[in-house]
Amino acid sequence: MDQQTHRGRWPAFAAAMLGWMFDGFEMGLFPLVAQPALRELIPGANEAIVGNWMGAMTAAFLVGAATGGVVFGWLGDRIGRVRAMSLSILVYAVFSGLCGVANAPWQLFLLRFVAALGMGGEWSLGVSLVMEIWPSQSRGWLAGLIGAASNVGFVLVALLGLSFVHWIDPIRTSLLGLGISSGIVDPLTANGAWRLLALSAALPAILTFLVRIFVPESERWLEEQAKGNTKQWSSWDLLAVVFGTCCAIGFVRLWSTDEIFGWSLTMPIRIIGTVLGLGCVYWGYTFPVRRYLARSANEILPVDTPQHVAVPVVRNMLVGATLSGIALLGTWASIQNAPPWAGSMESIRVAQDFADLPPTELKARKDSAAARARATTQVASAFGAIFGTIAAAYIGNRMGRRSFYCLLCTLALGSSLLFFRTNTQFGPYFLATVFLAGGMTASFYGWLPLYLPELFPTRVRAFGQGFAFNFGRIIAAVGALQFGYLMNNVYHGSYPATCTVLSTIYLIGLLVVWLAPETHGQELPS
């Protein structure tokens, strides 16, 4: 490795860490603003309607992130890790910020989807860049810090949300003092200041310029470019990704409405449509890499490539996607709903304790208590996740990849059941158990950055692991859709019952992982 690349390790590491941290900031934004935003945008909406919209928007985010992982992974292998990562950060920052000016649920849905494109891309590109620049013996602690960085972002957005709750009146006064009209300030600071919180998400766009100036390109990618291997990627192949994305949005639509074009959507129709949709999404998302392999005459792997990479690249992509999908579904369909659940419980408590207050004052108390509960819950969960991801990467680097994944599934299921089945009110015990559940369910995100790069050679690594992690989000989107459906139609607004059912996905992980290749102790393939 030349001296320039050696000097560039720390700038690349810093940029990737900041990218992941702000990625977590953007992801942590929605659990905080979803309830107040939807209640403002849909006047009179009950818990079931809000839950149904939250399920649909979470699914749209996951579909967008999956598409972004594929598209930006393609860009990372085609034009370089650094340029593609800069673009992905710019996309997720700008469009997350624009959520603060949404005036209808469908606008929030669309903006969240586009922002997710950049978030999905940043993960795969940052992992590829850092793992290729740093030596192999550093992979364990790098993977842990990768997972922890995004959870630091979760903490930051929660703390910012708490500060808005406590200081909203001084903030409002300061904005008015700057000459901003009350017609602008009042909507920004109403309903827990969710619009102001969303607008703050645009700040990471500044990071784009720093990445382009200070971060060197991966030497491994530059070698592939010099050989002409990066030219085998075709822009026309991305049309198949567009087709796959449309199919994914199609089965989101199946679960978020009761009829389409006058046809009543029964459960068999939804299930069949989802299965067919997943098949089409898989075909569309893998089409670019399958065409790349065909153009390269299937000669992209050197003769001495380790056996776990010598098997078909597409098979490894599918295995990695399944393992990622189980972890992501467990997160997005269950533990990510802890902040809204906390806010709902506190809102009910305040309504009961202060029933004699005038309606306006009662609403203000409910909104404030719910906002504090959501933010505090997210802080506790995120701190648990920081410890969980670092510990998982450190310990997982010393154990067999498959056996450790089984251990993570067991711990995640146990901690989720403890949290959802033993809490009846918001308080210290609630925060202690969400800290534990947050750590155990997030531990996979210390393991995945360690494992997924080991499945793919350099020239398809960004695309391969981008697909593996982010197609897992499509699988998780199916679970998020079930959250909305179960909340609305089966458990009638019950967070514990719905999330308990969806947490059982970890049982499938105990079986599926044995189909994955064991890569412990092997070098990162070139």
PyMOL commands that set and color helices and strands:
alter all, ss='L'
color gray80, all
select helices_A, chain A and resi 3-7+9-41+47-79+81-101+105-133+136-177+182-189+191-214+219-226+229-232+235-256+267-295+307-310+313-332+335-353+359-396+401-422+428-442+444-455+458-490+495-503+505-515
alter helices_A, ss='H'
color red, helices_A
select strands_A, chain A and resi 259-260+263-264
alter strands_A, ss='S'
color yellow, strands_A
deselect
rebuild
show_as cartoon
